[in-house]
Amino acid sequence: MGRAVRWRLAAPLLATGAYAVLGFLSYDRTEAYARLSPLIDTSVTRVTVWWQPWVSVVWVGGLALAAVLALTARRRATALVPLACATAAAVALVQADGLTRPNPVAQRQVCDTTTTPQVCVNERYERLLPQITEALSGLTGRLEGVDNLPVRFEDHPGRPRAGEVELPGVTPLGWSVVRGKLADPRQYAWEAGMALLSRVECDDTDPVVDRTDAAVEHYLAPSPVEKHFDELDARGDEAHRAELKARKRARARLPAMAEDERRAWLSEYFRTAADCDPKGVPAL
């Protein structure tokens, strides 16, 4: 590139542009040209046939080699060889049938059945199960003996089945999981607790019910930013300070209950956890 365009940023900008083009191909709705992109990660639900990675290397690498030879080779016609290989590889990828197959691992889970709810992770991330169980131990410990709960946190493709609730995702790796460890166990536990509070799908809820939901959320696994919003309300106007006072009063009710009373109250609460109608929802 330096011989053709002497601007120092030409090569990195060209590489960035090529990456963007390949990324655009990934979202091709016809899926034909999406196969040309090496950026697609199908390893969760599907796996590729054994030869697909090698053909992709020929396709992408052939283009790069053709560009280099076209600029540097004594006989520029030499560039036609890798260009022809890249074209043949592209045709093979676009026209191939059965390029991927279902990933058997995607449908298998490993579970810790000693908790309430049980904790299940995709078999692909089996090594993370002890960490996830530990991160959720405070939440699951407080739910021991409570009725009307999902049977398990699940980690399989698609919507949760009856009696299950979706486990917070561990992908993309490098965000939720860094170097094989949960990046923020407290945030992860809060996300799991929020998954149990399915009233988030309601268009509108009663303020008293909102306060009750927030108190249960605080008891099970408080939000990492809860303190920040409390401080904002404490510095706010009279209405915000009054709401904060009511919120703190509701939070204090659950820990103050006797164990049997709290277990019965939570059992009744989770019986109505998906109800958008405030009638019947126990209040604090």
matplotlib code that plots the C-alpha trace (Angstrom):
import matplotlib.pyplot as plt

x = [0.0, 2.9, 4.0, 0.6, -0.6, 2.0, -0.4, 0.4, -3.2, -4.2, -3.5, -5.3, -8.3, -8.5, -8.4, -11.1, -13.2, -12.8, -13.8, -16.9, -17.9, -17.5, -19.6, -22.3, -22.4, -23.1, -26.5, -27.6, -31.1, -30.9, -28.1, -26.4, -23.8, -23.8, -21.8, -19.0, -18.4, -15.9, -17.4, -20.4, -20.3, -22.6, -20.9, -23.8, -26.7, -25.0, -21.6, -20.1, -18.9, -15.2, -14.1, -15.9, -13.1, -10.5, -12.5, -13.1, -9.4, -8.9, -11.6, -10.4, -6.7, -6.9, -8.2, -5.5, -2.7, -4.1, -4.0, -0.4, 0.8, -0.9, 1.1, 4.4, 4.9, 7.1, 4.4, 1.1, -0.7, 0.5, -2.2, -4.8, -3.9, -5.0, -7.8, -9.2, -8.8, -10.7, -13.5, -13.8, -13.9, -16.6, -18.7, -18.4, -19.5, -22.5, -23.8, -23.0, -25.9, -25.8, -23.0, -24.0, -25.6, -27.2, -24.8, -25.6, -24.0, -26.4, -29.3, -27.5, -27.2, -25.4, -27.2, -26.7, -29.8, -29.0, -30.4, -33.8, -34.3, -31.8, -29.0, -28.4, -25.8, -25.2, -22.7, -20.4, -19.8, -19.8, -16.7, -18.6, -21.3, -19.5, -18.9, -22.5, -23.9, -21.7, -22.8, -26.4, -26.0, -27.4, -30.5, -31.1, -30.4, -33.2, -35.6, -35.1, -38.5, -40.4, -43.3, -44.5, -41.0, -39.6, -37.9, -34.7, -32.7, -32.1, -29.5, -30.7, -31.6, -35.1, -37.7, -37.8, -40.1, -42.8, -41.4, -38.1, -36.6, -33.8, -30.3, -28.4, -26.2, -22.4, -21.8, -20.3, -17.2, -15.0, -18.0, -19.9, -17.0, -13.4, -10.5, -12.8, -14.4, -17.6, -16.7, -19.3, -21.0, -23.2, -24.6, -25.1, -27.1, -29.2, -30.0, -31.0, -33.3, -34.9, -35.6, -37.8, -39.8, -41.7, -44.0, -41.4, -43.6, -46.6, -47.3, -48.2, -48.2, -49.6, -47.1, -47.6, -46.8, -43.7, -42.6, -43.3, -41.3, -38.4, -38.4, -38.3, -35.5, -33.6, -34.0, -33.0, -30.2, -30.1, -29.1, -25.5, -26.8, -29.5, -27.4, -26.8, -30.5, -31.3, -28.8, -30.4, -33.8, -32.4, -31.2, -34.4, -37.7, -40.2, -42.0, -38.7, -37.7, -41.2, -40.9, -37.4, -38.8, -41.7, -39.3, -36.9, -39.9, -41.0, -37.4, -37.2, -40.4, -39.1, -35.9, -38.0, -40.4, -40.0, -38.6, -41.9, -43.9, -41.4, -41.4, -45.3, -45.3, -42.8, -44.7, -47.8, -45.9, -44.4, -47.8, -48.7, -45.3, -46.5, -49.8, -50.3, -53.5, -52.6, -55.5, -54.2, -50.6, -49.4, -48.0, -45.3]
y = [0.0, 2.3, 2.1, 3.1, 5.5, 7.1, 8.4, 6.4, 6.0, 4.4, 0.8, 0.8, 2.7, 0.2, -2.7, -1.0, -0.5, -4.2, -5.3, -3.1, -4.6, -8.1, -7.1, -5.7, -9.1, -10.8, -9.0, -10.0, -11.1, -13.6, -15.4, -16.1, -13.4, -13.6, -16.8, -14.8, -13.1, -14.8, -12.6, -14.8, -16.8, -19.8, -21.8, -21.5, -22.9, -24.3, -25.4, -25.2, -28.2, -29.0, -27.4, -24.0, -22.3, -23.4, -22.1, -18.8, -18.4, -18.9, -16.5, -13.6, -14.4, -14.7, -11.2, -9.8, -11.8, -10.7, -7.0, -7.4, -9.1, -6.6, -3.9, -5.6, -8.4, -7.9, -9.6, -8.3, -11.1, -13.3, -11.7, -13.5, -16.8, -15.9, -13.9, -16.9, -19.0, -16.4, -16.3, -20.1, -20.1, -17.4, -19.3, -22.5, -20.7, -19.0, -22.0, -24.7, -26.6, -27.6, -25.3, -25.5, -28.1, -28.0, -27.7, -30.6, -28.7, -25.8, -28.0, -29.5, -27.9, -28.7, -27.8, -27.3, -28.8, -27.9, -24.3, -22.7, -22.1, -24.6, -23.0, -24.4, -23.2, -24.2, -27.2, -25.0, -22.9, -25.7, -24.3, -21.2, -23.0, -22.8, -19.1, -18.4, -20.5, -18.6, -15.2, -16.2, -17.8, -14.8, -14.6, -18.4, -18.6, -16.1, -18.0, -21.4, -22.8, -20.2, -21.5, -20.4, -20.0, -21.1, -24.5, -23.4, -20.7, -22.0, -21.3, -22.7, -21.0, -19.5, -18.4, -20.2, -23.2, -23.4, -23.4, -21.8, -18.3, -17.2, -17.0, -13.8, -14.2, -14.8, -13.7, -11.8, -13.1, -10.2, -8.3, -10.4, -12.8, -11.7, -14.2, -17.0, -15.0, -13.1, -9.5, -8.2, -10.9, -8.3, -7.0, -10.6, -11.5, -8.4, -9.3, -12.8, -11.3, -9.0, -12.0, -13.4, -10.1, -10.6, -7.6, -5.7, -6.7, -4.7, -1.4, 0.3, -0.7, 0.8, 2.9, 0.7, -2.4, -0.7, 0.0, -3.6, -4.9, -2.6, -3.8, -7.5, -6.6, -4.9, -7.9, -10.5, -8.8, -4.9, -3.0, -1.8, 1.7, 1.7, 3.9, 6.4, 6.9, 7.1, 9.9, 11.7, 11.5, 12.6, 15.8, 16.2, 18.1, 17.2, 14.7, 12.8, 12.8, 11.5, 8.7, 7.8, 7.6, 5.3, 3.2, 2.7, 1.9, -0.9, -2.2, -2.6, -4.7, -7.9, -8.3, -7.4, -10.3, -13.6, -16.3, -18.2, -15.0, -13.8, -17.2, -17.1, -13.5, -14.2, -17.3, -15.2, -12.4, -14.8, -16.2, -12.8, -11.8, -11.7, -9.9, -6.4, -5.9, -4.6, -6.4, -9.4, -8.4, -8.2, -4.9, -3.8]
z = [0.0, 0.8, -2.8, -4.3, -1.6, 0.6, 3.2, 6.4, 7.4, 4.1, 5.1, 8.5, 7.0, 4.2, 6.7, 8.8, 5.7, 4.7, 8.2, 8.0, 4.6, 6.0, 9.0, 6.7, 4.8, 8.2, 8.3, 4.7, 5.1, 2.2, 4.1, 0.8, 1.1, 4.9, 4.4, 3.0, 6.3, 8.7, 11.5, 12.1, 15.4, 15.0, 17.7, 20.2, 18.3, 15.2, 14.1, 10.6, 8.5, 8.9, 5.6, 6.1, 8.1, 5.5, 2.6, 4.4, 4.8, 1.1, 0.3, 2.6, 2.4, -1.4, -1.8, 0.5, -1.3, -4.7, -3.6, -2.4, -5.6, -7.8, -6.2, -5.6, -8.0, -11.1, -13.1, -11.9, -13.7, -10.8, -8.7, -10.8, -9.2, -5.6, -7.0, -8.8, -5.6, -3.6, -6.2, -6.3, -2.5, -2.4, -4.9, -2.8, 0.4, -1.3, -3.1, -0.5, 1.1, 4.7, 5.6, 9.2, 11.4, 14.9, 17.7, 20.1, 23.0, 22.6, 23.8, 26.7, 30.2, 33.4, 36.6, 40.3, 41.8, 45.4, 45.1, 44.8, 41.9, 40.4, 38.4, 34.9, 32.4, 28.8, 28.7, 26.7, 29.8, 32.4, 34.1, 35.0, 36.9, 40.4, 39.9, 38.8, 41.7, 44.1, 42.6, 43.1, 46.5, 48.4, 46.2, 46.2, 49.9, 50.6, 48.4, 50.2, 51.2, 49.1, 46.9, 43.5, 42.1, 38.7, 39.0, 37.5, 35.9, 32.3, 29.7, 26.4, 23.1, 22.8, 25.3, 28.7, 29.1, 31.6, 35.1, 34.0, 34.0, 31.8, 33.4, 32.7, 29.7, 30.0, 26.4, 24.8, 26.5, 27.5, 28.8, 31.3, 31.7, 31.6, 31.7, 32.7, 35.6, 36.1, 35.7, 38.2, 40.4, 42.1, 38.8, 37.6, 40.8, 40.3, 36.7, 37.9, 40.5, 38.0, 35.8, 38.6, 38.7, 35.4, 35.9, 33.8, 30.8, 32.1, 30.3, 33.6, 37.3, 40.4, 42.5, 45.5, 43.5, 42.1, 45.7, 46.7, 43.7, 44.5, 48.1, 47.0, 44.5, 47.4, 49.6, 47.1, 45.2, 45.3, 42.2, 42.1, 41.4, 44.1, 46.4, 43.7, 43.0, 46.7, 47.0, 44.1, 45.7, 49.1, 47.4, 45.4, 46.2, 48.8, 46.6, 45.9, 49.6, 50.5, 48.0, 49.2, 52.8, 51.7, 49.7, 52.6, 54.9, 52.5, 52.2, 56.0, 56.3, 54.8, 56.9, 60.0, 59.5, 61.2, 58.9, 58.5, 58.0, 55.4, 53.6, 53.4, 52.2, 49.5, 48.4, 48.0, 46.3, 43.6, 43.0, 41.7, 40.4, 36.7, 37.4, 36.1, 38.0, 41.5, 43.1, 45.0, 45.0, 48.6, 49.7, 52.1]

ax = plt.figure().add_subplot(projection="3d")
ax.plot(x, y, z, "-o")
ax.set_aspect("equal")
plt.show()
